[in-house]
């Protein structure tokens, strides 16, 4: 009897498991059936009439509209700076004290000439024909020896000049030394023919005064050799410091007018056809969020150049900078308003596809199917694009989705309101 009860109980458990399995299979079958018969959901959007402002967004770099670069006239040392970056500079304002190394040699030569002339005056003041003649002859002998040495030096320098191992300036200095010696020899010859006269003493003293004046002039230049500004403006670039050594042509600083300023806007080659002079431009700078500056396109590019991986044209724009907050070298964001269309028929830019030409998928409301339509587009902004032909008011267009659309496909449109 117990065995019969256990058998019936086991049969009940098997029956229950069988019913559960059949239920699971039924639910799964119903789900698959629903998936096969349910229409794919596709988002749609209606065409709209609105004012469309077509803006070209890119980047650019700021530079002064007018500027002057102050450069070193020759090699030398910056002894003192009288300005700071950002200063407003007047035309002719002193900028820096500049000492050229050649001035020290020039001063030494001038001082040597004074010493020589003082020695000559002392000889004249010693008086007496015999002593004068003896002194003159001794000086002539000394100068002739110097002249021979100078001649040999000049010949050597001329050979070095031909071999590009010396400069013409050095050869000219050597020739000048010979001429100076010849002048002194000629003077001594004339002096030998006459006794020392009062006029000779006066002339010697006059030459000494002239030579000393030259020494004082060179000393003054070395003490205060000042570079001045050739133009008025703002000193926006000062790359050097006191004590710096500059070669000829090195930049001391850059002075420019910063209101208005110029922006070189980098426009990608395919977009250049949208740009014309006079179009409004708006500039923003990430360093000053919430601020913007406005201006106009002044000039289209004359060539296309490489900028990293881009091929761009440099569009020149001018904009007001009343607070001079924008400084040269600043990287800015640029927005050129290329076109404004009133009452344009627009659709989302994302709805435009490039399959069999340029077009969109529209909804045939009578059949619930999608239909491909070729469209012609016009102006656009970041979100919307103008439709010139192919669509009408109240048409609806398919938005991007995971569903691959084909003409004649039935869909369940979503996102539409009455």
C-alpha positions in Angstrom: 0.0 0.0 0.0 2.9 2.4 0.8 4.5 1.6 -2.5 1.4 2.6 -4.4 1.2 5.9 -2.5 4.9 6.7 -3.3 4.3 5.9 -7.0 1.3 8.2 -7.3 3.2 11.0 -5.5 6.1 10.8 -8.0 3.7 10.9 -10.9 2.3 14.2 -9.6 5.7 15.8 -9.3 6.6 14.8 -12.9 3.3 16.2 -14.1 3.9 19.5 -12.3 7.4 19.8 -13.9 6.0 19.1 -17.3 3.3 21.8 -16.9 6.0 24.4 -15.9 8.2 23.5 -18.9 5.3 23.8 -21.2 4.4 27.3 -19.8 8.0 28.5 -20.3 8.0 27.4 -23.9 4.7 29.1 -24.5 5.9 32.4 -23.0 9.1 32.2 -25.1 7.1 31.5 -28.2 4.7 34.3 -27.6 7.7 36.7 -27.1 9.4 35.6 -30.3 6.0 36.0 -32.1 5.6 39.5 -30.7 9.1 40.4 -31.8 8.5 39.3 -35.3 5.1 41.0 -35.6 5.9 44.3 -33.7 6.8 47.2 -36.1 10.3 48.8 -35.5 10.1 52.1 -33.7 11.7 55.0 -35.6 11.9 58.6 -34.3 10.6 61.3 -36.7 10.7 65.1 -36.7 8.5 67.6 -38.5 9.8 70.3 -40.9 9.6 73.8 -39.4 9.7 77.4 -40.5 12.2 79.6 -38.7 15.0 82.2 -39.0 18.2 80.3 -39.8 21.6 81.9 -39.1 24.4 80.0 -40.8 27.6 80.2 -38.8 31.0 78.9 -39.6 32.8 77.9 -36.4 36.6 77.6 -36.3 39.7 79.0 -34.5 42.2 81.8 -35.0 45.1 83.8 -33.6 45.2 87.4 -32.6 47.8 89.9 -33.8 48.1 93.7 -33.7 46.7 95.6 -36.6 49.8 97.9 -36.7 53.1 97.1 -35.0 56.8 98.0 -35.0 59.7 95.8 -33.9 62.6 97.5 -32.2 65.8 95.8 -33.1 69.4 96.1 -31.9 71.4 98.4 -34.3 74.5 96.2 -33.7 76.0 93.8 -31.3 76.0 95.0 -27.7 74.9 94.7 -24.1 71.6 95.9 -22.6 72.8 97.9 -19.6 69.4 99.1 -18.4 65.7 98.6 -19.4 63.5 101.6 -18.9 60.2 100.0 -19.8 58.0 96.9 -18.9 55.8 94.7 -21.0 52.3 96.2 -21.3 53.5 99.8 -21.0 51.9 102.5 -23.2 54.8 103.9 -25.2 55.3 107.3 -26.8 57.1 107.9 -30.0 60.7 108.7 -29.2 60.4 107.5 -25.6 63.7 105.9 -24.3 63.5 102.2 -24.0 66.9 100.9 -23.0 70.6 101.8 -22.6 72.7 99.9 -25.1 76.5 99.6 -25.0 78.2 98.4 -28.2 81.5 96.6 -27.7 83.3 98.5 -30.4 82.8 101.7 -28.5 85.4 100.6 -25.9 88.0 100.2 -28.6 87.0 103.5 -30.1 87.5 105.2 -26.7 90.9 103.6 -26.2 92.1 104.8 -29.6 90.9 108.4 -28.9 92.6 108.4 -25.5 95.8 107.2 -27.2 95.6 110.1 -29.7 95.3 112.6 -26.8 98.3 111.1 -25.1 100.3 111.3 -28.3 99.4 114.9 -28.9 100.3 115.8 -25.3 103.7 114.3 -26.0 104.1 116.4 -29.1 103.2 119.5 -27.2 105.7 118.7 -24.6 108.4 118.4 -27.2 107.5 121.7 -28.7 107.5 123.4 -25.3 111.1 122.0 -24.7 112.3 124.7 -27.1 115.8 125.1 -28.8 116.6 124.4 -32.4 119.1 121.6 -31.6 116.9 119.8 -29.2 113.9 120.2 -31.6 115.8 118.8 -34.6 117.2 115.9 -32.6 113.7 115.1 -31.3 112.2 115.5 -34.8 114.8 113.1 -36.3 114.2 110.6 -33.5 110.5 110.8 -34.0 110.9 110.4 -37.8 113.1 107.3 -37.3 110.5 105.8 -34.9 107.6 106.6 -37.3 109.5 105.1 -40.3 109.9 101.9 -38.3 106.2 101.9 -37.4 105.4 102.6 -41.0 107.4 99.5 -42.2 105.6 97.4 -39.6 102.3 98.8 -40.6 103.0 98.1 -44.3 103.9 94.5 -43.6 100.7 94.2 -41.6 98.6 95.7 -44.4 100.1 93.3 -47.0 99.3 90.4 -44.7 95.8 91.6 -44.2 95.2 92.1 -47.9 96.2 88.5 -48.5 93.9 87.4 -45.7 91.0 89.4 -47.2 91.5 87.6 -50.5 91.3 84.3 -48.6 88.2 85.5 -46.8 90.1 85.2 -43.5 89.9 88.9 -42.6 87.5 91.7 -43.3 87.9 94.7 -45.5 87.3 96.9 -42.5 90.5 95.5 -40.8 92.5 96.2 -43.9 91.1 99.7 -44.2 92.1 100.3 -40.5 95.6 99.2 -41.3 95.8 101.5 -44.3 94.5 104.3 -42.2 97.3 103.7 -39.7 99.8 104.1 -42.5 98.1 107.3 -43.7 98.2 108.6 -40.1 101.9 107.8 -39.9 102.6 109.5 -43.2 100.7 112.6 -42.0 102.9 112.7 -38.9 106.1 112.2 -40.9 105.1 115.1 -43.2 104.3 117.2 -40.2 107.8 116.5 -38.7 109.5 117.3 -42.0 107.8 120.7 -42.0 108.6 121.3 -38.3 112.3 120.6 -39.0 112.5 123.4 -41.5 111.5 126.1 -39.1 112.0 127.0 -35.4 109.3 126.4 -32.9 106.9 129.3 -33.2 104.1 130.5 -31.0 101.6 129.4 -33.7 103.0 125.9 -33.5 102.3 125.7 -29.8 98.8 127.2 -30.2 98.0 124.7 -33.0 99.2 121.7 -30.9 97.1 122.8 -27.9 94.1 123.2 -30.2 94.5 119.6 -31.6 94.7 118.4 -28.0 91.4 120.1 -27.1 89.8 118.6 -30.2 91.0 115.1 -29.4 89.9 115.5 -25.8 86.5 116.6 -27.0 86.3 113.4 -29.0 87.2 111.3 -25.9 84.4 113.1 -23.9 81.9 112.4 -26.7 82.6 108.7 -26.8 82.6 108.5 -23.0 79.2 110.1 -23.0 77.8 107.6 -25.6 79.1 104.7 -23.6 77.6 106.1 -20.4 74.2 106.6 -21.9 73.6 105.0 -25.3 69.8 105.0 -25.5 67.5 103.1 -27.8 64.2 105.0 -28.4 60.8 104.0 -29.7 60.2 104.6 -33.4 56.4 104.6 -32.9 53.6 105.0 -30.3 51.6 102.0 -29.0 51.6 99.3 -26.3 54.7 97.3 -25.6 53.2 93.8 -26.0 56.4 91.8 -26.4 59.6 92.2 -24.4 61.7 89.1 -24.8 65.0 90.4 -23.2 66.2 91.3 -19.8 68.8 93.7 -18.4 72.3 92.3 -19.0 71.3 90.4 -22.2 73.7 90.5 -25.1 72.0 91.2 -28.5 73.4 90.6 -32.0 72.7 93.1 -34.7 69.0 92.7 -35.7 67.8 90.9 -32.6 64.4 92.0 -31.3 64.5 94.3 -28.3 60.6 94.6 -28.2 57.4 94.8 -30.2 55.2 97.9 -30.0 51.7 97.9 -31.6 48.2 99.3 -31.6 45.8 96.9 -29.9 42.5 98.6 -30.6 41.4 97.6 -33.1 43.2 94.2 -33.5 43.5 91.7 -36.3 42.5 88.0 -36.1 43.8 85.4 -38.5 40.9 83.0 -38.7 41.8 79.5 -40.0 39.0 78.4 -42.3 39.1 74.8 -43.8 39.5 74.8 -47.5 36.0 73.3 -48.3 34.3 76.2 -46.3 36.2 79.1 -47.9 33.4 79.6 -50.5 31.0 80.6 -47.7 33.3 83.6 -46.6 33.0 87.1 -48.1 34.4 90.4 -46.9 32.0 92.4 -44.6 30.5 89.3 -42.9 30.1 89.7 -39.1 32.5 87.8 -37.0 32.3 87.0 -33.2 35.4 86.0 -31.1 35.5 84.3 -27.8 38.5 83.5 -25.6 38.6 80.5 -23.3 40.6 82.5 -20.7 37.7 84.9 -20.3 34.5 82.8 -20.5 31.2 84.6 -21.1 32.9 87.5 -23.0 32.9 88.1 -26.7 34.2 90.6 -29.2 32.7 91.4 -32.6 34.1 92.6 -35.9 34.1 92.0 -39.6 35.8 90.0 -42.3 38.3 92.2 -44.0 40.1 90.0 -46.5 39.9 86.5 -47.9 43.0 84.4 -48.1 45.3 84.5 -51.2 46.5 80.9 -50.7 45.8 77.7 -48.8 48.4 76.5 -46.3 48.9 73.4 -44.1 48.0 73.8 -40.5 48.7 70.5 -38.8 46.5 68.0 -40.5 44.3 70.7 -42.0 44.4 72.7 -45.2 43.2 76.2 -44.3 43.0 79.7 -45.7 43.9 82.6 -43.4 40.9 84.9 -43.3 41.8 88.4 -41.9 39.2 89.9 -39.6 39.3 93.2 -37.7 37.5 93.7 -34.4 37.3 96.3 -31.6 39.3 95.7 -28.5 38.4 98.7 -26.3 39.8 97.3 -23.0 42.9 95.8 -24.8 42.1 92.6 -23.0 42.9 90.5 -26.1 46.7 90.4 -26.5 48.7 89.3 -29.5 49.4 85.6 -29.8 46.1 84.7 -28.2 44.4 81.6 -29.6 40.6 82.4 -29.9 37.4 80.8 -31.1 35.9 82.4 -34.2 32.3 82.4 -35.5 31.7 83.9 -38.9 28.0 84.6 -39.7 28.0 83.6 -43.4 24.3 83.7 -44.1 20.9 84.6 -42.6 17.7 83.2 -44.0 14.3 84.4 -42.9 11.3 81.9 -42.7 13.5 79.0 -43.9 12.0 75.5 -44.2 14.3 73.5 -41.9 14.9 70.0 -40.6 17.4 68.6 -38.1 20.9 68.2 -39.7 21.0 64.6 -38.4 18.1 63.7 -40.6 20.0 64.3 -43.8 21.5 61.1 -45.3 23.9 60.4 -48.2 22.8 57.2 -49.7 21.4 57.6 -53.2 22.5 61.2 -53.3 21.5 63.6 -50.6 18.1 62.9 -49.1 15.9 61.9 -46.2 13.4 59.2 -45.3 9.9 60.6 -45.0 6.7 58.9 -43.6 3.8 58.0 -45.8 1.1 58.5 -43.2 -1.5 56.7 -45.2 0.5 53.4 -45.4 2.8 53.9 -42.4 5.9 53.2 -44.6 9.0 55.2 -45.1 9.8 56.7 -48.5 13.2 58.0 -49.7 13.2 61.6 -51.1 16.1 63.5 -52.6 16.5 67.0 -51.1 18.5 70.1 -51.9 20.0 71.8 -48.8 21.0 75.4 -48.2 22.1 77.3 -45.2 22.7 75.5 -41.9 23.7 76.1 -38.3 25.0 73.6 -35.7 21.6 71.8 -35.4 19.3 72.7 -38.3 19.7 72.8 -42.1 17.5 74.6 -44.7 15.7 72.5 -47.3 15.5 74.3 -50.7 13.6 71.5 -52.5 12.2 68.0 -51.9 10.1 68.7 -48.8 7.0 70.8 -47.8 5.5 72.2 -44.7 4.4 69.5 -42.1 6.4 66.8 -43.8 8.1 64.4 -41.3 11.6 63.0 -41.6 13.2 60.0 -40.0 15.9 60.7 -37.4 18.9 58.4 -36.9 18.2 55.1 -35.1 19.4 51.5 -34.9 16.8 50.5 -37.6 18.2 50.2 -41.1 15.5 51.9 -43.3 14.4 51.0 -46.8 11.7 52.4 -49.0 8.4 50.7 -48.3 9.3 49.5 -44.8 6.5 49.7 -42.3 7.5 51.5 -39.1 6.1 52.7 -35.8 6.8 56.5 -35.7 7.7 58.0 -32.4 8.4 61.6 -31.3 5.5 63.1 -33.3 2.9 65.3 -31.7 -0.4 66.4 -33.2 
